[in-house]
């Protein structure tokens, strides 16, 4: 072990002897990371004594001297280094940055002028002089420096810097013209241009857009306009503009379309999803193989998210006919089934599902099976829903199968499936509905009651009136007063929810008459109080609520009854007289 450590030390010593600058810079970084800034500064100075052009050492020294509050001590070292290496642009850039940070405007200007004299055709002095000036909050002065630089060199130099300077002074039209120039020279400036122009105030946007899409400009400026429109949350306008400005080269067009789709994806709106779908559809047309498959699948998803199910189906049907990769095919199939189902083509969706179910991801298959079963239930096709769920042992599947059995009137089987599903399947609202139905079924001493199943199915369809009629039919076949009271209470509550107060009052009186002391009585009496309160009979409402609270003090309805009692009492105008008995 000792021999290995000695050998490692000798190797390290040899490396430092061969590359002393790197060792000194590395030592400076290590000391800086440990918070020993004085020692780090010494190490960086030592590195610069060995190589006055060591970029890492200069950056590190500038950083630690700033933290130590002694940045001015770097100035003489920079003067000396520039004297030795006058063509080194990094040293001159650092010098301008340092003078700017120190607030020495005269020294900053003098250093910039010396650089201009040394390199009269270079944009570097103007660029970094303006940058140092802008960081001091002198935006107008920075703009003057850049305009002077352009006048000294040529008419397109410094366009990105001028664009940013115009933004800082609030001149959005000139900023747009400079960005149009910049992207025409180098399209890689597009990302910076979009970030800059997305800040354009609302009142200036039309003017900026007209500048970018001017017919006299190159197509690249129009493409910039398209991306800016997306940044302004006008994605479909952006797509229309981009579609007419794509380059002929497929590789270049593909990169632009991919970038545009990525921008629209960030907006998370239907309009953005539609624009994304258009872009990805076009991308699929100009690419081949796996790239085309994925673009088409992405387009299908985007169109589906936008609600354009026809376009989504068009994309997915193309994929279904092609020999796509297994993973993408399964994903495409799942999306196609979902879109088909959302188009209310339930039978077609089920046919596709049965073909693909063994190849779908487990989660996708479970979600689609549940959605298909729910769709059949909504149509009253209970056997088809049952067949889909027959082999589904998941808690979601058991919950849905419980509803199917309940609607078929098989109360015993429905109770068992609901118990297996437990309280956590699906949403909280759905779990509450199951709990209510379990309590109702347990209050009825029958394994089967088809009339109740038919009535509850009507409620699933949203037909409350038919549901109430059906519940009354179920009541007619029951002999037990308690069972009758539970169903009459349910019918009365449904009538209250539909604001059919006359009907509700009659049903609730019947429920209380059937069994005034049974477990259905508290809910029936509370609902009757709601009817009285809603129809302008507060004293009758108060009487029933007070009776409920005193008689059924342990009922779960009591907290609601107390709240309603307070509301009714608070709504009665105070006349100064005694309260009527």
N, C-alpha and C positions, 0 to 999 in steps of 0.2 A: 504493500500500500504506500509506504514511504517513498519507494523507488518511483512509483507511478506519479506521485505528487511532485517529486523533484523533476522528473522528466517534463511534466506539464508546465512547471514554472520555467524551466529552461526554454521550452518552446515559446511560451508567452514572452519571455525576455527577447528571444530571437525575433519574434514578430514585431515587437515594439522597436527593436533596433532597426529593422528593415522599414517600418512604417511609423516613425515617431509621431507624425502629425495626427494620424488616426488614433493612436494611443492617447495622446493629449486631449483630443476632442472627446473621445469616449470617456476619459476621466472627468472632463468638465460636465458632460451630461449626467454621469453617475452622481457627482457631487450636487449638481443642481436638483436632481430628483430627490435627493435626501435632504434638501433644504439648506445646504451649506453653500450659500451664494457667494460669499467672499472667496472661498477656496475654488469654487467653480470659475469665477472671474479670472483668478490667477492661472488656472489650467488652460482656459481659452486664450489668454494672452500668450502663454507659453507656446501654444499651438500656432498662433499667428506669427510669432517670432521665427518659427520654423518655415511657415508658408503663409505669406501675407495675402493669399487668395483663397484660403480655406473657408468655403461658404458656411459650413456647419459651425465653425468657430466664431465667425462674425455674427451669425444669427444668435448663437448662444450668448456671446458677450453682450450684444445689444439687449437681449432679454434680461440677463441678470443685472446689468447696470441700471436698467430701467427700474427693476424691483428695489435696488439699493439706493435709488435716487441720485445716481452719479453718472447719468448718461452722457453729460458733457465731456467726461474724461475720454470718451471714445473718439472725439473729434480729431485731436492731433494724430492719433494712430491712423485714421482714415486718410488724412492729408498725406501722410508719409506713404501709405500703401498706394494711393492714387498716383503719387509722383513716380513710384517704381513701376506701376502697372496702369498707365493712362488709358489703355484701351479696354480695361475691364469694366464692363457696364454694371455688373453687380455691385462693385465697390462704389461707383458713382450713384447708383440708385440708393444704396444704404446711406450714403452721405446726405442725400436730399431728404430721406425719411427721418434721419436723426435731427437735422436742422429744423425740419417741420415739427417734430415732436418737442423740441426744445423751445419752439415759438420764436426762433431767430429768423424773421422774414428776410432781413438783409443778407444774412449769411446763406440762406436757402437760395435766394435769387442769384447771388454771386457764384455759388457752386453750380447752379443750373447754367448760367451764362458761360462758365468755363467749359462745361461739357458740350454746349452748343458750338462753341468755337472749335473744340477739338473734333467734334463729329457733326459738321454743319447739316448734313442730309439725314440725320437720324431722328426719328420721332421720339426716341427714348427720353431725352431731356425734358421735352414738353410734357410727355405722358406722366412722368414721375414727379415733376415739379407741380403739375396740376393736382395730382393725387395727394401729395403732401399738403398742398394748400387747401384742398377740399376737406381733408381730415381736420383742419383747424376751423372749419365752419365758414370758410371764405369761398362760397360757391361761385359768386359772380367773378371774383378774381381768377378762380380756376378756369372758368369759361374763357376769359380773356387770354389766358396763357395758351390754351388749346387752339383758339382761333388764330393767334399769332403764329403758332407752330404750323398750322395748315397753310397760312399765307406764305411762310418761308419754304415749305416743302412742295406740296401739290394739293389738288382739290379733293382728294378722297382719303388722304391719310388722317388718322386719329378719329375716324368716324365713330367707333364704339365709345371712345372716351368722350367725344363731343355729345353723343346721344345721352350718356349718363349725366353729363354736366347740364344739358338742357332740361332734363328731368328735375335735377336739383333746383333749378331756378323757376320751374313750373312752365317752361315753354314746350308744350307737348307736341305742337305741330313740327317744330324744328327737330325735336327728339325723334319723331317718326321718320322724318326725311333722312336723318343720320343713320337710324337703324336700317332703313331700306337700303342705304348705300352700303352699310357694313355687311348685311347678309348677302348682298349681290357680290361683294368681293369674296366673302367666305361664309358659306351657309352654316358653318359651325357656330356662328354668333347667334343663331336663331333662339336657342334656349335662354341666353342672357337677354335678348330683345323682348321675349315674351314676359319674363319676370319683370322687366323694366316697364313695359307698356301696359301690363295688367293693372297698374296703379292709376291709369288715366282717369281723371274725373269724368263723370257722366256727361257733362256739358261739352267736353272736348273729344268725346269718342268718335262721333261721326266724322269730324275733321281729320282725326288720326287715321281712321279707316279709309277715307277717300284718298289720302296720301299713299297709303300702302298698296291700294288696289288700282292706282292710276294706270290706265292702259299703256302709257309710255314706259312703265317700269317692267323689269324682268319678272318672270314667273316666280322666282324665289321670293320676291317681295310680296306677291299675292299669297304664297304659301305662309309667309309670316303673318299676313292679315288673317288667314284662316285659323291659325293657332291662337292669335290674340282674341279672336271672337270666342273661341272655346274658353279662354281665360276670363272673358267677360260674361260667361254663362249664356252664350248664344251659339250652342254647338251645331245646330242644323244649318244655320247660316254659314258657319265655318266649313261644314262639309261641302256645301254647294260651291263655295269658293275654291276649296282645295281640289275638288273633283275636276275643275276646269284648268287647274294649274299643275297637275302632276307631270313629272318629267317622263320622257319616253323610255329611259333606261330602267328595266324592271327592278334591278337591285336597288337603285336609288329610290325609285317609287315605293318599293316595299318598305324600306327603312322609314320613309316619311309617313306612310300609312300606319305602320306599327306605332310610331311616336304619337300620331294624332289619336289613335285608338286609346293609347295609354292616358293621354290628357283627358279624353272624354270620360274615361272610367272613373276618374277622381271626382267627378261632379255628382254621381249617384242620383241622377234624375231620369225620368222617362225620355225626355228629349235628348239627353246626352247618350243614353243607351241606344236610341235609334240611330244617332249619328255614328256611334261606335260600330253598330251593326253594318251600316253602309260601308264604312272604311274597311272592316274585316272581310266583308263580301268581296270588295274590290281586290283586297290583298289575296284572297283565295284564288281569284281569277288570274293573277299574274305570277303565282308561285306554283310549285308542284310538290307531289309526295306528301311527306308528313307535315311540312309547313302549310300546305294548302288545306289539309284535313283539319289541322288545329285552328286555322283562321276561319274556316267554315263553321266549325263547332262553336268557336267564340262568337261568330256572327249570330248563330242560332240562339245562343244564350242571351246575347244583347237584345235581339229582336223580341225574345220572350219577355225579358225584363221591361221592355218598352211597351208591352201589350200588343205588339204587332205579331200575332200568332200565325198569320198566314205566311209572313216572311220567314219566321222561325221554322215552320214546317217545310217550306221550300228548301232551306239550307239542309235540314236534317234528312229529308228524303233523298237529296243528292248523296249525302254521306252513307245512307243506308244501302245505296246501290253500288257503292265503291268498296274496294277491298282494303278497308282501313285497319289500322292496328287494333289489337284486342281492347286495350285500355280506352282508347279514344272511341271505339265503336260502342262500348258499354256506356260510356258517358253520354255519347250522342243519343243512344237509344233511350236512356233515362230521361233526357231532356225532351226528346220527341214524344215520349209517352205522356210526360207532364203537360206539354203544350197541347197535345191531342185532347187530353182530359179537360184542360182549361177551355178548349174550344167546344166543350159539351158533346164531344164524340166519345161517349163512355165505352160503347161496345168496341169501337176500333182501338181505343186505348187499352182495353183489357186484352184484346187479341195480341197486340204488340207486347204487352207485359208478359203474357204466358209464353211467348216465343223467347223472350230475353231474360226471364226472371232468374234462371240458374246462372247467367253470366253477369248479372248486375252486381254492383257492390252491395253488401248486406244491408247497409243503412239505406241506400237508394231503393232497394227492393221493398224494405219494410215501409218506407214512407209512401211509395207508390201503391202498395197493396192496401194500406189504410185509406189513402185518398180515393182509390177505386171503390172500395167497400162503402165509404161514406157517400160517394156519388150514386151508387145503386140504392142505398137506403133513401137518399133524397128523392129518388124516382119511385120508391115503393117496391123495388125489385129485391125483396128480402132473400129469396132463395139464391140469387146470384151473389149477393153480398155474403151469404152464409158459405157458399161454395168457395169463395175467395179466401175466407178466414178459417176454413176448416182445419188447415194444417198449421195455423199461426198460433204458436204458444206464447208469444210475447204479451206483455201486460196491455199494450195498446190494442193488439188483436183481440185479447180476451174482453177488454172493455167494449169494443165495437160489437163483438159477438153477443155480449150481454144485451146491448140495445136491440140487435136483430131478434133475439129470443123474446125480449119484452114486447116488441111490436108484433110478434107472432102470437102473443098471449101466453107464452110458456113462462110463467112466473118463477117456477122452481129452477129451471135452467138459467134464466136471466139472473136470479139471485146468486147462483153458484159462480157464474162468470164474473159478475161484479165483485164478488168477494175475492176471487183469484186475482183480478186486476188490482185490487187494493186502492188506496187513496191517492196514489201518485201518478197514475197513468194520465197522460195528456195534460191539459191546462187545469188551473185551479177551478175555473168556472165549470169545466166539464166534470171534475171530481165532485164538486158540490151537487151538480145535477144527478150524478149516480147515487150519492148519499141520500138525497131526497127520495129518489125512486126506490132505493133499498128499504128505507123506512116505510114507504107506502106499501110495498109488496109484503113486508113482514106484518103489516097491520091487516092484511087480507088472508084469511085462512084457506087459501086455495092454491093448488099447483098450476091451475090454468084459468085464464079469464080472457078469451079472445076479444070480447067487447072492449075491454080496457086497452088491449094492445092496439086495436084499430083506432081508438080515440087518441092515444098518445102518438100514433103515426101521423094522424092529421095535425097534431101539434108540431111534429117535426117538419111538416110541409108548410107551417106558418098559418094554418087555418084554425084559429082559436075557436070560432063559432062551431065548426064541425066537431072539434075536440070536445067542447062542452056538451054538445048533443050526444056524442058517443059515450061520454062518462055517465050521462043520465041513463043511457041504455044499459050500461054495466051495473048501475045502481039497481035497476029494475030486476036483475037476476039474483041479487043478493038478499039473503034473509036476515043476516046478523046486523043489528042496529049500529054497532061500532064500525063495522066494515062500510056500511052505507054512509055513516057520518064522515069517514075519511075521504071517500070519493066525492061526496057533496061539498066538503070543505075545499078539496082540490078544484072542483068546477067553479066554486064561488071565487076563489083566489084568481083563477084565470079570467073570470069576468071582471074582477077589479082591475087586473092589469090591462084589460081592454077598455076600461072606463065605461063598461056596461053596468052602471050602478044599480039600476032597477032589477036586472036579472041577477046580479051578484047578491043583492039583499035577500031576494027570495031563496036562493040556493043556500045561503049561509044560515038563514032562519031554519031551513029544513035540516041542515047539518046539526044545529044545536038541538032541534026538536028530536032528532033521531037518537042522540046520545049526549046529553048536556054535561055529563061528568066524565066522559071518556077522554082518551088521549088526543082526539081530534078537536076537542072543544076549545082549547086555548087559541089555536091558530084561526079557527072559525070566528071566535069572538073578536080577536084582534082585527081580522079582515072586515068584520061588520063595523067596527069602530072607524076603520079607514073610510068605509062607505059613508057613514054619518058625517065624519069630518069633511069629506070631499063634497058633500051635497048640502052644506050649510046647516047642519044640525049638531052643533058642538056639545050641547048638554047631554044628548043621547050618546054621543061618542065618549064623553067623560064618564058617564055612568057605566058603560061597558068596559072601559079601560080600568076603572077603579075596581070593578067586580073581578076582572081578569087578574089583576095584580094581587088582590086579597085571596082569591079562591085558588089560583094556580101559582103560588109564590115561587115554586121551584121550576117552572116551565122556562124553556129557552126563549120563549117569546116575551117574557117579562121585561128585559132591558129595552126592547123595541117599544113595548107598550108604555114604559115610563117616559121615553123620549117623545112619543106621540102625545102623551098626556100633557107634558110641559108645553109642547107646541100649540095644542088646542087651547089650553088655558091662557097662554100668552096672546092668542089671537082674539080673545073675547074682549071687547071694549069695556073699560072700567067706567061705571056710571055713578059710583059713590054710594050706591045702595047696597043692601045685603044680597048675597048670592042666593038665587032661588034654590030651594031644596028639590 
